[in-house]
């Protein structure tokens, strides 16, 4: 049985940014029944093998192409690798923002 949990404000925000609402299964006592917006699986023996997911995306700016890029993964209970070591972070970096006083 599919249980849906939708908050009017969250649906309004998603719709206003062109993102579709998503629904998840679960029920009373189910882990993540309402769908945590940030999830991670940490491998402390090798931090670069850790996994994470955030919704709706990697950016908090609705105008960014990365604002809703993780929503399909999150809706399907999938994760992406979490880069931790300097070498892997440098390898995976797509953009750099440098702030100077």
Sine and cosine of phi, psi and omega as CSV:
sin_phi,cos_phi,sin_psi,cos_psi,sin_omega,cos_omega
0.00,0.00,0.80,-0.59,-0.01,-1.00
-0.99,0.11,0.80,-0.61,0.08,-1.00
-0.94,-0.33,0.79,-0.62,0.00,-1.00
-0.95,-0.33,0.64,-0.77,0.06,-1.00
-0.78,-0.62,0.92,-0.40,-0.03,-1.00
-0.70,-0.71,0.82,-0.58,0.08,-1.00
-1.00,-0.06,0.71,-0.70,-0.05,-1.00
-0.83,0.56,-0.68,0.74,-0.01,-1.00
-0.91,0.42,-0.70,0.71,-0.01,-1.00
-0.89,0.46,-0.67,0.74,0.01,-1.00
-0.91,0.42,-0.63,0.78,0.04,-1.00
-0.88,0.47,-0.72,0.70,-0.01,-1.00
-0.90,0.44,-0.72,0.70,0.01,-1.00
-0.88,0.48,-0.73,0.68,-0.03,-1.00
-0.90,0.44,-0.62,0.79,0.00,-1.00
-0.91,0.41,-0.38,0.93,0.00,-1.00
-0.97,-0.24,0.17,0.99,0.04,-1.00
0.98,0.20,0.27,0.96,0.02,-1.00
-0.98,-0.18,0.58,-0.81,-0.01,-1.00
-0.99,0.12,0.56,-0.83,0.12,-0.99
-0.94,0.35,0.52,-0.86,0.03,-1.00
-0.85,-0.53,0.45,-0.89,-0.03,-1.00
-0.81,-0.59,0.56,-0.83,-0.02,-1.00
-0.79,-0.62,0.40,-0.92,0.06,-1.00
-0.99,0.16,0.04,-1.00,0.03,-1.00
0.69,-0.72,-0.29,-0.96,-0.01,-1.00
0.12,-0.99,-0.11,-0.99,0.00,-1.00
-0.84,0.55,0.81,-0.59,0.03,-1.00
0.99,0.11,-0.09,1.00,0.00,-1.00
-0.97,0.24,0.67,-0.74,0.05,-1.00
-0.92,0.39,0.78,-0.63,0.02,-1.00
0.92,0.39,0.49,0.87,-0.06,-1.00
-0.86,0.52,-0.54,0.84,0.00,-1.00
-0.99,-0.17,0.06,1.00,0.09,-1.00
0.96,0.28,1.00,0.07,0.06,-1.00
-0.85,0.53,0.65,-0.76,-0.06,-1.00
-0.97,0.23,-0.37,0.93,0.05,-1.00
-0.76,-0.65,0.79,-0.61,0.03,-1.00
-0.70,-0.71,0.53,-0.85,0.05,-1.00
-0.54,-0.84,0.50,-0.87,0.10,-0.99
-0.84,-0.54,0.91,-0.41,-0.13,-0.99
-0.98,-0.21,0.78,-0.63,0.11,-0.99
-0.97,-0.26,0.99,-0.14,-0.07,-1.00
-0.95,0.30,-0.20,0.98,0.06,-1.00
-0.99,0.13,-0.35,0.94,0.05,-1.00
-0.38,-0.92,1.00,-0.06,-0.11,-0.99
-0.83,0.56,-0.51,0.86,0.00,-1.00
-0.94,0.33,-0.16,0.99,0.08,-1.00
-1.00,-0.05,0.04,1.00,0.00,-1.00
-0.95,0.31,0.42,-0.91,-0.03,-1.00
-0.82,-0.57,0.45,-0.89,0.01,-1.00
-0.48,-0.88,0.27,-0.96,0.12,-0.99
-0.43,-0.90,0.58,-0.82,0.01,-1.00
-0.63,-0.77,0.55,-0.84,0.01,-1.00
-0.78,-0.62,0.57,-0.82,0.09,1.00
-0.99,0.11,-0.28,0.96,-0.03,-1.00
-0.21,-0.98,-0.18,-0.98,-0.06,-1.00
-0.99,0.14,-0.23,0.97,-0.01,-1.00
-0.89,-0.45,0.53,-0.85,0.08,-1.00
-1.00,-0.09,0.09,1.00,-0.02,-1.00
-0.98,-0.19,0.89,-0.45,-0.03,-1.00
-0.84,0.54,-0.42,0.91,-0.01,-1.00
-0.98,0.17,-0.22,0.98,-0.07,-1.00
-0.98,0.21,0.59,-0.81,0.08,-1.00
-0.92,0.40,-0.24,0.97,0.01,-1.00
-0.99,-0.11,0.12,0.99,-0.04,-1.00
-0.92,0.39,-0.67,0.75,-0.04,-1.00
-0.89,-0.46,0.27,0.96,-0.13,-0.99
-0.93,0.38,-0.33,0.94,-0.04,-1.00
-0.98,-0.21,-0.08,1.00,-0.05,-1.00
-0.85,0.52,-0.70,0.72,0.03,-1.00
-0.88,0.47,-0.65,0.76,0.04,-1.00
-0.90,0.44,-0.74,0.67,-0.02,-1.00
-0.86,0.51,-0.68,0.73,-0.03,-1.00
-0.90,0.43,-0.48,0.88,0.00,-1.00
-0.99,-0.13,0.25,0.97,-0.01,-1.00
0.82,0.57,0.65,0.76,0.06,-1.00
-0.95,-0.30,0.28,-0.96,-0.04,-1.00
-0.77,-0.64,0.19,-0.98,0.14,-0.99
-0.79,-0.62,0.40,-0.92,-0.03,-1.00
-0.90,0.44,0.64,-0.77,0.03,-1.00
-0.98,-0.18,0.96,-0.30,0.03,-1.00
-0.94,0.35,0.74,-0.67,-0.03,-1.00
-0.82,-0.58,-0.75,0.66,-0.05,-1.00
-0.94,0.34,0.45,-0.89,-0.04,-1.00
-0.83,0.56,-0.69,0.73,-0.02,-1.00
-0.88,0.47,-0.70,0.72,0.00,-1.00
-0.95,0.31,-0.60,0.80,0.06,-1.00
-0.88,0.48,-0.72,0.69,0.03,-1.00
-0.88,0.48,-0.64,0.77,-0.01,-1.00
-0.92,0.39,-0.60,0.80,-0.09,-1.00
-1.00,-0.02,-0.18,0.98,-0.07,-1.00
-0.91,0.42,0.81,-0.59,0.02,-1.00
-0.98,-0.17,-0.57,0.82,-0.04,-1.00
-0.61,-0.79,0.51,-0.86,0.06,-1.00
-0.78,-0.63,0.72,-0.69,0.06,-1.00
-0.91,-0.42,0.85,-0.53,0.02,-1.00
-0.94,-0.34,0.85,-0.53,0.03,-1.00
-0.97,-0.24,0.75,-0.66,0.02,-1.00
-0.80,-0.60,0.58,-0.81,0.01,-1.00
-0.93,0.36,0.00,0.00,0.00,0.00
